[in-house]
């Protein structure tokens, strides 16, 4: 049984080449159909995301996985790229390294953003496409199941994916959600049209925010933005009144001076009746005077504050790496042990069949010599024979299983074949 | 089965709660896939033992809950343990046990230091005694819950003010929810404490007329400490209410809830170690027994 992998990631393949190499779902299906025709009897799964393109292949002894060069040529042919361009940038792995790599990928350990969870859905999708195109099989099936198990263990047994590391997600999940229990009854105000506003709003919408108002210096731009974001536009001269009514402000203007000064905020404050206000000031330079953050009931976070929290979370993820890596190692050992043990199945079957055949012959002889035996006695004797055979077979089978954990048990298999005269 | 239940002692559920608390504390140190289940299992085992212990006393020792200071404290601890289990199952990532379980253990400790002798009762005083005990129980449990929510509010507000991401294993509920719980429990504590005090006055009058128990004078330490507690809880609720529309209102309420639990603690300690005629049979000569708040 052999496993093979050829692939490249954001670390090894330049963006322009990665763009040409990427497969859409339809292109992946076509490629797998072509793989099935080109390499009959082999299994193949194609994983293509914006950061990686990887082809996993597997085969049994009489139809081993294609060689790395064949897979590189195959990928190049599928995407119409010169194979010479791909060879130096695509990495190649065989057997245990393939499983270890897939488990790391599924757990997000090989992602650009360490521990990001989207990759798991992409791995599942790749597996589903392979199943639909009949290139998935028992070997890749076991390997992908083990990969999903590994990812689940890493997610539950480590904090790798727990802490958020993008500024908008940290702003909403770690800070705004620390103040507010729910967002469906809160009023959100977007000031300006910076890039991060839309992204932050996406997280707020996921958290339940419905009532969103957009204020922009240019009225037309506010209307356009509001239409795009499903929000209500407001005029810039209404900013003070909108802040008084808001529960959460996301500010991303390009202004060079603070848009909301301490004096302006002091005037607004009276109309707020003590309601807490979360301000996510994502603009550089800042839109809100920093001293506003020291007023009671105001939770003001600048980009630097949020970036520091992101960095702390990133370090926290890094600290989880050894634990996550240990899980990947353990699952790889377990998978390879099962895989090696699987290769012993034909020998074990032959061994069992041989013993069973001999036992049956002996029992027939015995029962002919003792014709007076009733059915209960015969059943007892038959059971005793079966137990005896099972007990005799247990030590060699146990040794095979334990030997499988450290690699293919070729030596033991050969010995068993010679000792018991088993044929391939 | 009967032998098993009768063999349950205070140590059984205290040990279970202590292990659950140790599991809660370990959240701060490391992650574990099994800890949540172990924590709930120990807390549930402790709660079951606690329930069986109270049930056994009620059925076999005629110690209906609230009938002695010992049972009163254990019932208060039982209510808080039930609250802990419910909150932990509903919000497994919130370390509410770090705050609630020490209160549960402290109440069991107070029970151990208090009298197990039941209050003398007649059919008339039984009803008023139960009402008095229940209102005081509700007030004390509300104060404890309010203080836990208030303390969590202050910790969460401190983290948000320092602009730090939540610590691993120490994710608090939102300020909005904590402020809501603090405000609610403060109101409940104040009004149930008033009801407990008034029902105590009625009970005292009934006792005086029937001559079953000692009439507790207005100068009795229990009356004084309960009056002080009730007065404080009313003042605290009024202050929190007045600050409700101020930006620092939740912070004021959080601090008031902590002062309330401090006043309650002093009141309990005074009850444990002070002398009183509260709950004494009419024949008793010397004021030697402490009583529940």
Interface residues (C-beta under 8 A of the other chain):
Chain A: X153 X156 X157 X158 X159 X162 X163 X170 X174 X175 X177 X178 X179 X180 X181 X182 X269 X272 X273 X274 X275 X276 X295 X296 X297 X298 X299 X301 X305 X308 X309 X312 X313 X316
Chain B: X31 X32 X33 X156 X159 X160 X161 X163 X164 X165 X166 X168 X172 X173 X174 X175 X176 X177 X180 X244 X245 X246 X247 X248 X249 X250 X251
